[in-house]
């Protein structure tokens, strides 16, 4: 009756795999038995992640690449035999008040969080469809969204726009890819203990404001999010598509 | 427990399940027991409670059953207040009487409000108080909702009213119980093939409606839902509260 999280014989690709959530997801998927293709711009980060995966007796293959470069992604996909799971994770944030958002920051965030997310998802879907038995073995795409894909927040207007967009994309992809048994979902974490968030939390006032907004009174751990991603990646969630796992300690329930 | 991947493990936890003898309740009891949790089953059929006990005890966990109607507030209250262990509630008992809005009988309305709303509220309140009294320091409550807690369906006006209500209750409870580290979530399945829904599926028109409404061309199984409930019951979801896992093959993504 209980389906265990088991990704043996699956090949997964994770973008932004060098740090934070991408790193945690890559390791968690490998722990669940998947072979993981890890992508990042920083070679030294990839080497570290690959080492941890090897230590936990998992299997990975690393590619240095910039996800905004579609040609690079295409080339990498040519080098892998099959793809079953995509964790579309690469993303960034540059908080600014709406009236002060610099044009270059809006361009940068939108190109990364939306345009690259779309292109990577499209290319990976096409790769998934190359497997003749896809309908039987299924596929799973998980977009790394955010609680800010569900509700607004001060100084997060561009990020809000990007992540709400990803939520819309996930639903549309879910409907269009369902005939091929490829499921598409998002994970919406609250603030997670990652290097990116640690930087924001150096501002004590901001940190206490944010913690006040999380009913459970703590930030999420990387393992909380990585476990949710692994749950969505395999057959444990075979009838879950076009929806979100909200890992936010109650932030959006208010 | 790996580095970043958390297991669905319920060893040492005790779960109370209402409507435990049939369908989703029975499957959930089995899944929780498979994850190592002890089971307290509430149902109205002694033979079925006994047969569930035989199944559960084979999994080497403890099993207690209580033959009682969930509407019987005082019997339920007295039972729950005597429990020595309680960590998880699966608030599952529910029913449906499909009727067109214009023809809903007063008795149908009363029945659905009593079972799906009032009993759900009362049992959740009693269990939350007991978990706090037992100083368990954490808990998880899962309300079994439905896609009709999110969208409407034909001849489902009362059912939708009660299930939308459960969705609201879930979020309200999550906020009030967060400080006790009791998480509250719901699962929203599409129409699952169970003894109760078998008669609906026998109708060809209904069968076609469900099929056409579900982008992933499969019927949701009891195991799909039971796995999601076990995930929410366990520490694998320790930052998920006030939220819903939608198991609908994409029904509500459209």
Interface residues (C-beta under 8 A of the other chain):
Chain A: X1 X2 X3 X4 X5 X24 X25 X27 X28 X31 X32 X52 X56 X171 X174 X175 X178 X179 X181 X183 X189 X190 X215 X216 X217 X218 X220 X221 X222 X223 X224 X226 X227 X228 X230 X231 X236 X237 X238 X239 X240 X241 X242 X243 X245 X246 X247 X248 X249 X250 X252 X253 X254
Chain B: X2 X3 X4 X5 X6 X7 X8 X27 X30 X31 X32 X34 X35 X170 X171 X174 X175 X178 X179 X181 X183 X190 X215 X216 X217 X218 X220 X221 X222 X223 X224 X226 X227 X228 X230 X231 X236 X237 X238 X239 X240 X241 X242 X243 X245 X246 X247 X248 X249 X250 X252 X253 X254
